Amino acid sequence: VQPGGHFFSASHTMARYRTAFYEPLVADWSNFGNWTQSGSKTASERATGVWRRVLADFAPPTSAVATSGVLDEFIARRTAEGGAAPVS
């Protein structure tokens, strides 16, 4: 952008302004009236909803069970060979 110019007419800005921003997980961009009508949730209440939803929707990776067994066998073998027991 040249001196005295602005970014709003730059081709880079025009090509990306619709998708360059994301809506935050916790922030509520509603105006006060809409926020009040939708329950006036605080940031803490919204954040609690986010982590509860993440935990409720969690599915362990399919490889986790297989990997867990392989790691358990590795630890047992190394411990039997005189390695230090894992810290827990």
Residue pairs with C-beta under 8 A, 6 or more apart in sequence:
1 7
1 10
7 13
8 14
23 29
25 46
25 47
25 50
26 43
26 46
26 47
26 50
27 43
28 35
28 41
28 43
28 46
30 38
35 41
41 49
75 86
79 85
79 86
